[in-house]
Amino acid sequence: MKIVKYFLWTLWRVWFYILMGVPIIIMSPLLIPSILSEKTYPQFFILARFWAKIILFGMGFYYKIDRDEQLDKRKSYMLVANHTSMTDIMLMLVISKNPFVFVGKKELVKIPIFGFFYKRTCILVDRNSSKSRFEVFKRAQKRLDQGLSICIFPEGGVTEDETVLLDEFKDGAFRLAIEHQIPIVPMTFADNKKRFSFNFFSGSPGIMRAKVHSFVETKGMTLDDKKTVKDQVRQIIYNQLLIFQKK
């Protein structure tokens, strides 16, 4: 019975990567022109949201999003959420209709097909390089100046210890939000680890619950307030994770 279970998990995981790659190939006549210029990024973003929905529905994931507040299409935001799964990328794309740019680890560039577009549309960071982290701030500032939003998973990666409910937050998202005086949008993803964790032999189709919390304003704040707002946002997400665990 275990052999059958592991075989089905393997097929399911392979199916995930097929769903990641095939739609990109099919849509490439539209995707490639949309990444040739930063001005056409909003068009790329529309296609990326469609791609994300294909993957979620194709894997048997159905999402339920609870919102305390709606995003204003005319504003830029700093989007932050807990990070436990590759599906966090897809769920974030589904949640926000406002075009945003991911700040993500450069290792994902290695994924065939997906990595080609990821490299050209996201802000990549090498977490072991201080120079790379500085370049991230410069590129993120440029994108914010263009009216886009930024998405950062502030845990800075996924901890190998799956018993950790929420890792400590890095400063980057909160520094950028304060410097640009833009609202922070905390989000809590309840089920992504259960549905599709980084453990290969795990996961199942089912619900993905998400909570979009009330925005945390940064107007009037200075970098001296960075730790306070970081701790505030982390507590919001952590408390909601505890609530989700009880349901």
MIDOSE-1310 file (N, C-alpha, C; in nm, 2 decimals, decimal comma, always signed):
residues 247
mkiv	+0,08/-0,12/+0,00/+0,00/+0,00/+0,00/+0,09/+0,13/+0,00; +0,20/+0,12/+0,08/+0,29/+0,24/+0,08/+0,35/+0,27/-0,06; +0,38/+0,16/-0,13/+0,44/+0,17/-0,26/+0,35/+0,25/-0,35; +0,22/+0,21/-0,35/+0,12/+0,27/-0,43/+0,11/+0,42/-0,40
kyfl	+0,11/+0,45/-0,26/+0,09/+0,59/-0,22/+0,21/+0,67/-0,27; +0,33/+0,62/-0,26/+0,45/+0,69/-0,30/+0,45/+0,71/-0,45; +0,40/+0,61/-0,53/+0,39/+0,62/-0,67/+0,29/+0,73/-0,71; +0,18/+0,74/-0,64/+0,08/+0,84/-0,67/+0,13/+0,98/-0,64
wtlw	+0,20/+0,99/-0,53/+0,26/+1,12/-0,49/+0,36/+1,16/-0,60; +0,44/+1,07/-0,65/+0,54/+1,10/-0,75/+0,47/+1,15/-0,88; +0,36/+1,08/-0,92/+0,29/+1,12/-1,04/+0,23/+1,26/-1,02; +0,17/+1,29/-0,90/+0,11/+1,41/-0,87/+0,21/+1,53/-0,87
rvwf	+0,33/+1,50/-0,82/+0,44/+1,60/-0,82/+0,48/+1,63/-0,96; +0,50/+1,53/-1,04/+0,54/+1,55/-1,18/+0,43/+1,63/-1,25; +0,30/+1,60/-1,22/+0,19/+1,67/-1,28/+0,20/+1,82/-1,25; +0,25/+1,85/-1,13/+0,26/+1,99/-1,09/+0,36/+2,07/-1,18
yilm	+0,47/+2,00/-1,21/+0,57/+2,07/-1,30/+0,53/+2,07/-1,44; +0,45/+1,97/-1,48/+0,39/+1,98/-1,62/+0,29/+2,10/-1,63; +0,21/+2,12/-1,52/+0,12/+2,23/-1,52/+0,20/+2,37/-1,51; +0,31/+2,37/-1,45/+0,39/+2,49/-1,45/+0,45/+2,52/-1,59
gvpi	+0,49/+2,42/-1,66/+0,56/+2,44/-1,79/+0,48/+2,45/-1,91; +0,38/+2,36/-1,93/+0,31/+2,35/-2,05/+0,23/+2,48/-2,08; +0,15/+2,54/-1,98/+0,08/+2,66/-2,01/+0,18/+2,78/-2,05; +0,30/+2,78/-2,00/+0,40/+2,88/-2,03/+0,43/+2,86/-2,18
iims	+0,46/+2,74/-2,22/+0,49/+2,71/-2,36/+0,38/+2,76/-2,46; +0,26/+2,72/-2,42/+0,14/+2,76/-2,50/+0,12/+2,91/-2,51; +0,14/+2,98/-2,40/+0,12/+3,12/-2,39/+0,24/+3,20/-2,43; +0,35/+3,13/-2,47/+0,48/+3,20/-2,50/+0,47/+3,31/-2,61
plli	+0,39/+3,29/-2,71/+0,37/+3,40/-2,81/+0,32/+3,53/-2,74; +0,25/+3,52/-2,64/+0,20/+3,64/-2,56/+0,30/+3,68/-2,45; +0,35/+3,58/-2,39/+0,44/+3,61/-2,27/+0,57/+3,68/-2,31; +0,63/+3,63/-2,42/+0,76/+3,68/-2,46/+0,76/+3,83/-2,49
psil	+0,66/+3,88/-2,57/+0,65/+4,02/-2,60/+0,63/+4,10/-2,47; +0,56/+4,04/-2,37/+0,52/+4,12/-2,25/+0,64/+4,13/-2,15; +0,75/+4,06/-2,18/+0,87/+4,08/-2,09/+0,98/+4,15/-2,15; +0,96/+4,20/-2,27/+1,06/+4,27/-2,34/+1,09/+4,41/-2,29
sekt	+0,99/+4,47/-2,22/+1,00/+4,60/-2,17/+0,93/+4,61/-2,03; +0,98/+4,69/-1,94/+0,92/+4,71/-1,81/+0,78/+4,77/-1,83; +0,76/+4,84/-1,93/+0,63/+4,91/-1,95/+0,52/+4,81/-1,98; +0,55/+4,69/-2,03/+0,45/+4,59/-2,06/+0,43/+4,49/-1,95
ypqf	+0,49/+4,52/-1,83/+0,48/+4,42/-1,72/+0,34/+4,40/-1,68; +0,25/+4,50/-1,67/+0,11/+4,48/-1,63/+0,04/+4,37/-1,72; +0,08/+4,37/-1,85/+0,02/+4,27/-1,94/+0,07/+4,13/-1,90; +0,20/+4,12/-1,87/+0,26/+4,00/-1,83/+0,19/+3,95/-1,70
fila	+0,16/+4,04/-1,61/+0,10/+4,01/-1,48/-0,04/+3,94/-1,50; -0,11/+4,00/-1,60/-0,25/+3,94/-1,63/-0,23/+3,79/-1,67; -0,13/+3,76/-1,75/-0,11/+3,63/-1,80/-0,06/+3,54/-1,69; +0,02/+3,60/-1,60/+0,08/+3,52/-1,48/-0,04/+3,48/-1,39
rfwa	-0,14/+3,57/-1,37/-0,25/+3,53/-1,28/-0,33/+3,42/-1,35; -0,35/+3,42/-1,48/-0,42/+3,31/-1,54/-0,34/+3,18/-1,53; -0,21/+3,19/-1,55/-0,12/+3,07/-1,53/-0,13/+3,01/-1,39; -0,14/+3,10/-1,29/-0,15/+3,06/-1,15/-0,28/+2,98/-1,12
kiil	-0,39/+3,03/-1,18/-0,52/+2,97/-1,16/-0,52/+2,83/-1,23; -0,45/+2,82/-1,34/-0,45/+2,69/-1,41/-0,38/+2,58/-1,32; -0,27/+2,63/-1,25/-0,20/+2,53/-1,17/-0,28/+2,50/-1,04; -0,34/+2,59/-0,98/-0,41/+2,57/-0,86/-0,53/+2,47/-0,89
fgmg	-0,61/+2,51/-0,99/-0,72/+2,42/-1,02/-0,68/+2,29/-1,08; -0,57/+2,29/-1,15/-0,52/+2,16/-1,21/-0,47/+2,06/-1,11; -0,42/+2,12/-0,99/-0,37/+2,03/-0,88/-0,49/+1,99/-0,79; -0,61/+2,05/-0,81/-0,72/+2,01/-0,72/-0,72/+2,10/-0,60
fyyk	-0,66/+2,22/-0,61/-0,67/+2,32/-0,50/-0,78/+2,42/-0,53; -0,86/+2,44/-0,43/-0,96/+2,55/-0,44/-0,94/+2,64/-0,33; -0,94/+2,77/-0,36/-0,90/+2,87/-0,26/-1,02/+2,94/-0,20; -1,01/+2,98/-0,08/-1,11/+3,06/-0,01/-1,04/+3,18/+0,06
idrd	-1,07/+3,30/+0,01/-1,00/+3,42/+0,05/-1,09/+3,51/+0,13; -1,05/+3,54/+0,25/-1,12/+3,63/+0,34/-1,05/+3,76/+0,35; -1,11/+3,87/+0,32/-1,05/+4,00/+0,31/-1,10/+4,10/+0,42; -1,01/+4,16/+0,49/-1,05/+4,27/+0,58/-1,06/+4,40/+0,51
eqld	-0,98/+4,41/+0,40/-0,97/+4,53/+0,33/-0,94/+4,50/+0,18; -0,98/+4,59/+0,09/-0,96/+4,57/-0,05/-0,84/+4,66/-0,10; -0,77/+4,61/-0,19/-0,66/+4,68/-0,25/-0,71/+4,79/-0,34; -0,65/+4,91/-0,34/-0,69/+5,02/-0,43/-0,60/+5,01/-0,55
krks	-0,66/+5,00/-0,67/-0,58/+4,98/-0,79/-0,49/+5,10/-0,82; -0,51/+5,21/-0,76/-0,43/+5,33/-0,79/-0,31/+5,34/-0,70; -0,29/+5,24/-0,60/-0,19/+5,25/-0,50/-0,09/+5,14/-0,51; +0,03/+5,16/-0,46/+0,13/+5,06/-0,44/+0,13/+5,01/-0,30
ymlv	+0,16/+4,88/-0,29/+0,16/+4,82/-0,16/+0,29/+4,73/-0,14; +0,31/+4,69/-0,01/+0,41/+4,59/+0,02/+0,33/+4,47/+0,06; +0,33/+4,36/-0,02/+0,25/+4,24/+0,01/+0,35/+4,14/+0,08; +0,30/+4,09/+0,20/+0,38/+4,00/+0,28/+0,30/+3,88/+0,32
anht	+0,35/+3,77/+0,33/+0,28/+3,65/+0,38/+0,38/+3,55/+0,43; +0,33/+3,45/+0,51/+0,41/+3,34/+0,55/+0,44/+3,25/+0,43; +0,55/+3,18/+0,44/+0,61/+3,11/+0,32/+0,64/+2,96/+0,36; +0,56/+2,87/+0,30/+0,59/+2,73/+0,33/+0,58/+2,64/+0,21
smtd	+0,55/+2,70/+0,09/+0,52/+2,61/-0,03/+0,55/+2,69/-0,15; +0,58/+2,62/-0,26/+0,59/+2,68/-0,39/+0,46/+2,74/-0,44; +0,35/+2,68/-0,39/+0,21/+2,73/-0,42/+0,18/+2,87/-0,36; +0,27/+2,91/-0,27/+0,25/+3,05/-0,22/+0,26/+3,15/-0,33
imlm	+0,34/+3,12/-0,43/+0,35/+3,21/-0,55/+0,22/+3,22/-0,62; +0,16/+3,11/-0,65/+0,04/+3,10/-0,73/-0,08/+3,17/-0,65; -0,08/+3,14/-0,52/-0,19/+3,19/-0,44/-0,18/+3,34/-0,43; -0,06/+3,40/-0,42/-0,04/+3,54/-0,41/-0,08/+3,61/-0,54
lvis	-0,05/+3,54/-0,65/-0,10/+3,60/-0,78/-0,25/+3,60/-0,79; -0,31/+3,50/-0,74/-0,46/+3,50/-0,75/-0,52/+3,60/-0,66; -0,46/+3,63/-0,54/-0,52/+3,72/-0,44/-0,51/+3,86/-0,49; -0,40/+3,90/-0,55/-0,38/+4,05/-0,58/-0,41/+4,07/-0,73
knpf	-0,50/+4,16/-0,76/-0,52/+4,20/-0,90/-0,43/+4,32/-0,93; -0,37/+4,38/-0,83/-0,28/+4,49/-0,85/-0,15/+4,43/-0,89; -0,09/+4,48/-1,01/+0,04/+4,42/-1,05/+0,14/+4,44/-0,95; +0,22/+4,33/-0,92/+0,33/+4,34/-0,82/+0,44/+4,26/-0,88
vfvg	+0,56/+4,29/-0,82/+0,68/+4,22/-0,85/+0,73/+4,14/-0,73; +0,76/+4,01/-0,76/+0,82/+3,92/-0,65/+0,96/+3,96/-0,62; +1,00/+3,96/-0,50/+1,14/+3,95/-0,46/+1,16/+3,81/-0,42; +1,25/+3,73/-0,49/+1,26/+3,59/-0,46/+1,40/+3,54/-0,47
kkel	+1,42/+3,42/-0,42/+1,55/+3,36/-0,43/+1,59/+3,32/-0,57; +1,72/+3,33/-0,60/+1,77/+3,31/-0,74/+1,77/+3,16/-0,77; +1,76/+3,07/-0,68/+1,77/+2,93/-0,71/+1,65/+2,88/-0,80; +1,54/+2,95/-0,79/+1,42/+2,91/-0,87/+1,45/+2,93/-1,02
vkip	+1,55/+3,01/-1,06/+1,59/+3,03/-1,20/+1,62/+2,89/-1,26; +1,66/+2,79/-1,18/+1,71/+2,66/-1,24/+1,59/+2,58/-1,29; +1,47/+2,61/-1,25/+1,35/+2,53/-1,29/+1,33/+2,56/-1,44; +1,33/+2,45/-1,52/+1,31/+2,46/-1,67/+1,19/+2,54/-1,70
ifgf	+1,20/+2,62/-1,81/+1,09/+2,70/-1,86/+1,04/+2,81/-1,77; +1,00/+2,77/-1,65/+0,95/+2,87/-1,55/+1,07/+2,97/-1,52; +1,19/+2,91/-1,50/+1,30/+2,99/-1,46/+1,34/+3,10/-1,56; +1,31/+3,08/-1,69/+1,34/+3,18/-1,80/+1,26/+3,30/-1,77
fykr	+1,13/+3,29/-1,74/+1,04/+3,41/-1,72/+1,06/+3,46/-1,58; +1,09/+3,38/-1,48/+1,11/+3,42/-1,34/+1,23/+3,51/-1,34; +1,34/+3,48/-1,41/+1,46/+3,56/-1,40/+1,44/+3,70/-1,46; +1,35/+3,71/-1,56/+1,33/+3,83/-1,63/+1,22/+3,92/-1,58
tcil	+1,14/+3,87/-1,48/+1,03/+3,95/-1,43/+1,03/+3,97/-1,28; +1,12/+3,89/-1,21/+1,12/+3,91/-1,06/+1,25/+3,97/-1,02; +1,26/+4,02/-0,90/+1,38/+4,07/-0,84/+1,45/+3,96/-0,77; +1,56/+3,92/-0,82/+1,63/+3,80/-0,76/+1,73/+3,84/-0,65
vdrn	+1,74/+3,76/-0,55/+1,83/+3,79/-0,44/+1,91/+3,67/-0,40; +2,04/+3,69/-0,39/+2,13/+3,59/-0,33/+2,15/+3,62/-0,19; +2,09/+3,54/-0,10/+2,08/+3,58/+0,04/+2,22/+3,57/+0,11; +2,32/+3,51/+0,04/+2,45/+3,50/+0,09/+2,54/+3,62/+0,05
ssks	+2,48/+3,71/-0,03/+2,56/+3,82/-0,09/+2,51/+3,95/-0,04; +2,58/+4,03/+0,03/+2,54/+4,16/+0,07/+2,52/+4,26/-0,05; +2,60/+4,24/-0,15/+2,59/+4,32/-0,27/+2,46/+4,29/-0,34; +2,42/+4,16/-0,34/+2,29/+4,12/-0,41/+2,18/+4,19/-0,33
rfev	+2,18/+4,19/-0,20/+2,07/+4,24/-0,12/+2,06/+4,39/-0,14; +2,17/+4,46/-0,16/+2,17/+4,60/-0,19/+2,11/+4,63/-0,33; +2,14/+4,55/-0,43/+2,08/+4,56/-0,56/+1,93/+4,54/-0,56; +1,88/+4,45/-0,47/+1,74/+4,43/-0,45/+1,67/+4,56/-0,42
fkra	+1,72/+4,63/-0,32/+1,66/+4,76/-0,28/+1,66/+4,86/-0,40; +1,76/+4,86/-0,47/+1,76/+4,96/-0,59/+1,66/+4,92/-0,69; +1,65/+4,79/-0,72/+1,55/+4,75/-0,82/+1,41/+4,76/-0,77; +1,39/+4,73/-0,64/+1,25/+4,74/-0,58/+1,21/+4,89/-0,58
qkrl	+1,30/+4,98/-0,55/+1,26/+5,12/-0,55/+1,22/+5,17/-0,69; +1,29/+5,12/-0,79/+1,26/+5,15/-0,93/+1,12/+5,11/-0,96; +1,08/+4,98/-0,92/+0,95/+4,93/-0,96/+0,84/+5,00/-0,88; +0,87/+5,04/-0,76/+0,77/+5,11/-0,68/+0,75/+5,25/-0,74
dqgl	+0,86/+5,31/-0,79/+0,84/+5,44/-0,86/+0,76/+5,43/-0,99; +0,75/+5,31/-1,04/+0,67/+5,29/-1,16/+0,53/+5,26/-1,13; +0,49/+5,26/-1,00/+0,36/+5,24/-0,96/+0,32/+5,10/-0,93; +0,42/+5,01/-0,93/+0,39/+4,87/-0,91/+0,39/+4,84/-0,76
sici	+0,35/+4,73/-0,71/+0,36/+4,68/-0,57/+0,47/+4,58/-0,57; +0,52/+4,55/-0,45/+0,62/+4,45/-0,43/+0,57/+4,34/-0,33; +0,61/+4,22/-0,36/+0,58/+4,11/-0,28/+0,71/+4,04/-0,22; +0,71/+4,04/-0,09/+0,83/+3,97/-0,03/+0,78/+3,88/+0,08
fpeg	+0,83/+3,75/+0,08/+0,80/+3,66/+0,19/+0,91/+3,69/+0,30; +0,87/+3,76/+0,41/+0,97/+3,81/+0,50/+1,05/+3,71/+0,58; +1,01/+3,58/+0,58/+1,08/+3,48/+0,65/+1,22/+3,46/+0,58; +1,23/+3,50/+0,46/+1,36/+3,50/+0,39/+1,38/+3,36/+0,33
gvte	+1,28/+3,27/+0,33/+1,30/+3,14/+0,28/+1,21/+3,04/+0,36; +1,22/+2,92/+0,32/+1,14/+2,82/+0,39/+1,23/+2,73/+0,48; +1,20/+2,73/+0,61/+1,28/+2,66/+0,71/+1,27/+2,51/+0,68; +1,37/+2,43/+0,70/+1,37/+2,29/+0,68/+1,29/+2,22/+0,79
detv	+1,28/+2,29/+0,90/+1,20/+2,23/+1,02/+1,05/+2,26/+1,00; +0,98/+2,16/+0,95/+0,84/+2,18/+0,92/+0,75/+2,20/+1,05; +0,81/+2,18/+1,16/+0,73/+2,21/+1,29/+0,73/+2,35/+1,32; +0,81/+2,44/+1,26/+0,81/+2,58/+1,29/+0,69/+2,64/+1,22
llde	+0,60/+2,70/+1,30/+0,48/+2,76/+1,25/+0,51/+2,89/+1,17; +0,60/+2,97/+1,22/+0,63/+3,10/+1,15/+0,77/+3,14/+1,19; +0,86/+3,15/+1,10/+1,00/+3,18/+1,13/+1,01/+3,33/+1,15; +1,13/+3,37/+1,20/+1,15/+3,51/+1,22/+1,16/+3,59/+1,09
fkdg	+1,12/+3,72/+1,10/+1,11/+3,80/+0,98/+1,24/+3,88/+0,95; +1,28/+3,89/+0,83/+1,39/+3,98/+0,79/+1,34/+4,12/+0,78; +1,43/+4,22/+0,77/+1,40/+4,36/+0,77/+1,35/+4,41/+0,63; +1,40/+4,35/+0,52/+1,39/+4,42/+0,39/+1,25/+4,47/+0,35
afrl	+1,15/+4,39/+0,37/+1,01/+4,44/+0,33/+0,97/+4,56/+0,40; +1,00/+4,57/+0,53/+0,96/+4,68/+0,62/+1,04/+4,80/+0,60; +1,17/+4,78/+0,57/+1,25/+4,90/+0,53/+1,20/+4,97/+0,41; +1,17/+4,88/+0,30/+1,12/+4,94/+0,18/+0,99/+5,01/+0,19
aieh	+0,90/+4,95/+0,27/+0,77/+5,00/+0,29/+0,77/+5,14/+0,36; +0,86/+5,15/+0,46/+0,88/+5,27/+0,53/+0,94/+5,38/+0,45; +1,05/+5,34/+0,37/+1,12/+5,44/+0,29/+1,02/+5,50/+0,18; +0,93/+5,42/+0,13/+0,84/+5,46/+0,03/+0,70/+5,50/+0,09
qipi	+0,69/+5,49/+0,22/+0,56/+5,53/+0,29/+0,44/+5,46/+0,23; +0,45/+5,33/+0,19/+0,34/+5,26/+0,14/+0,28/+5,16/+0,24; +0,15/+5,13/+0,23/+0,09/+5,04/+0,33/+0,15/+4,89/+0,31; +0,16/+4,83/+0,42/+0,19/+4,68/+0,42/+0,07/+4,60/+0,43
vpmt	+0,06/+4,50/+0,35/-0,06/+4,41/+0,34/-0,02/+4,28/+0,40; -0,05/+4,25/+0,52/-0,02/+4,12/+0,58/-0,12/+4,01/+0,53; -0,07/+3,90/+0,49/-0,16/+3,79/+0,45/-0,12/+3,66/+0,52; -0,21/+3,58/+0,56/-0,19/+3,45/+0,62/-0,24/+3,34/+0,53
fadn	-0,15/+3,25/+0,49/-0,18/+3,13/+0,41/-0,19/+3,01/+0,51; -0,31/+2,95/+0,52/-0,34/+2,85/+0,62/-0,29/+2,71/+0,58; -0,31/+2,68/+0,46/-0,31/+2,53/+0,42/-0,20/+2,49/+0,32; -0,12/+2,59/+0,27/-0,03/+2,56/+0,16/+0,07/+2,45/+0,20
kkrf	+0,12/+2,46/+0,33/+0,21/+2,36/+0,37/+0,15/+2,22/+0,37; +0,03/+2,21/+0,41/-0,04/+2,08/+0,41/-0,07/+2,03/+0,27; -0,11/+2,12/+0,19/-0,15/+2,09/+0,05/-0,03/+2,05/-0,03; +0,08/+2,13/-0,02/+0,20/+2,11/-0,11/+0,32/+2,16/-0,05
sfnf	+0,38/+2,09/+0,05/+0,50/+2,13/+0,11/+0,62/+2,10/+0,03; +0,74/+2,13/+0,08/+0,86/+2,10/+0,00/+0,91/+1,96/+0,03; +0,84/+1,89/+0,11/+0,86/+1,74/+0,13/+0,80/+1,67/+0,01; +0,87/+1,60/-0,07/+0,82/+1,55/-0,20/+0,71/+1,45/-0,18
fsgs	+0,72/+1,37/-0,08/+0,61/+1,27/-0,06/+0,51/+1,32/+0,04; +0,44/+1,41/+0,00/+0,34/+1,47/+0,09/+0,24/+1,55/+0,01; +0,13/+1,59/+0,07/+0,03/+1,68/+0,01/-0,09/+1,61/-0,04; -0,19/+1,69/-0,08/-0,31/+1,64/-0,13/-0,40/+1,75/-0,19
pgim	-0,49/+1,72/-0,28/-0,58/+1,82/-0,32/-0,67/+1,87/-0,21; -0,73/+1,99/-0,22/-0,81/+2,04/-0,11/-0,82/+2,19/-0,10; -0,87/+2,24/+0,01/-0,89/+2,38/+0,02/-0,76/+2,45/+0,06; -0,75/+2,58/+0,01/-0,64/+2,67/+0,05/-0,70/+2,79/+0,10
rakv	-0,70/+2,81/+0,23/-0,76/+2,93/+0,29/-0,65/+3,04/+0,31; -0,70/+3,16/+0,28/-0,61/+3,28/+0,29/-0,68/+3,39/+0,36; -0,61/+3,47/+0,44/-0,67/+3,58/+0,51/-0,59/+3,71/+0,47; -0,66/+3,81/+0,41/-0,59/+3,93/+0,38/-0,63/+4,03/+0,49
hsfv	-0,53/+4,07/+0,57/-0,56/+4,15/+0,69/-0,57/+4,30/+0,66; -0,62/+4,37/+0,76/-0,62/+4,51/+0,75/-0,48/+4,57/+0,72; -0,47/+4,67/+0,64/-0,33/+4,72/+0,61/-0,27/+4,79/+0,72; -0,14/+4,78/+0,73/-0,06/+4,85/+0,83/+0,01/+4,97/+0,76
etkg	-0,04/+5,08/+0,80/+0,01/+5,21/+0,74/+0,15/+5,24/+0,79; +0,23/+5,30/+0,70/+0,37/+5,34/+0,73/+0,39/+5,49/+0,72; +0,28/+5,56/+0,69/+0,30/+5,71/+0,67/+0,34/+5,77/+0,80; +0,45/+5,86/+0,79/+0,50/+5,92/+0,91/+0,60/+5,84/+0,98
mtld	+0,62/+5,72/+0,95/+0,72/+5,63/+1,01/+0,86/+5,66/+0,96; +0,96/+5,63/+1,04/+1,10/+5,64/+1,00/+1,16/+5,50/+1,02; +1,28/+5,49/+0,97/+1,35/+5,36/+0,99/+1,37/+5,32/+1,13; +1,36/+5,41/+1,22/+1,36/+5,38/+1,37/+1,24/+5,29/+1,41
dkkt	+1,13/+5,30/+1,33/+1,01/+5,22/+1,36/+1,01/+5,08/+1,29; +1,12/+5,05/+1,22/+1,12/+4,93/+1,14/+1,10/+4,80/+1,22; +1,16/+4,79/+1,34/+1,15/+4,67/+1,42/+1,00/+4,66/+1,48; +0,95/+4,77/+1,52/+0,82/+4,78/+1,57/+0,71/+4,73/+1,47
vkdq	+0,72/+4,78/+1,35/+0,62/+4,74/+1,25/+0,65/+4,60/+1,20; +0,77/+4,56/+1,20/+0,80/+4,42/+1,16/+0,74/+4,32/+1,26; +0,76/+4,35/+1,39/+0,70/+4,26/+1,49/+0,55/+4,27/+1,49; +0,49/+4,38/+1,46/+0,35/+4,40/+1,45/+0,29/+4,31/+1,34
vrqi	+0,35/+4,31/+1,23/+0,30/+4,24/+1,11/+0,32/+4,09/+1,14; +0,43/+4,05/+1,19/+0,46/+3,91/+1,22/+0,35/+3,86/+1,32; +0,32/+3,94/+1,42/+0,22/+3,89/+1,52/+0,08/+3,88/+1,46; +0,05/+3,96/+1,37/-0,08/+3,95/+1,30/-0,09/+3,82/+1,23
iynq	+0,01/+3,78/+1,15/+0,01/+3,66/+1,07/+0,02/+3,54/+1,17; +0,10/+3,55/+1,27/+0,11/+3,44/+1,36/-0,02/+3,41/+1,44; -0,08/+3,51/+1,48/-0,21/+3,49/+1,55/-0,32/+3,43/+1,46; -0,32/+3,47/+1,33/-0,41/+3,41/+1,24/-0,38/+3,26/+1,21
llif	-0,25/+3,23/+1,21/-0,22/+3,09/+1,19/-0,27/+3,00/+1,31; -0,26/+3,06/+1,43/-0,31/+2,99/+1,55/-0,46/+2,97/+1,53; -0,53/+3,07/+1,49/-0,68/+3,06/+1,47/-0,71/+2,95/+1,36; -0,64/+2,95/+1,25/-0,66/+2,86/+1,15/-0,64/+2,71/+1,20
qkk	-0,54/+2,70/+1,29/-0,51/+2,56/+1,34/-0,63/+2,50/+1,42; -0,71/+2,59/+1,48/-0,82/+2,55/+1,56/-0,94/+2,51/+1,48; -0,94/+2,55/+1,35/-1,06/+2,53/+1,27/-1,05/+2,40/+1,19
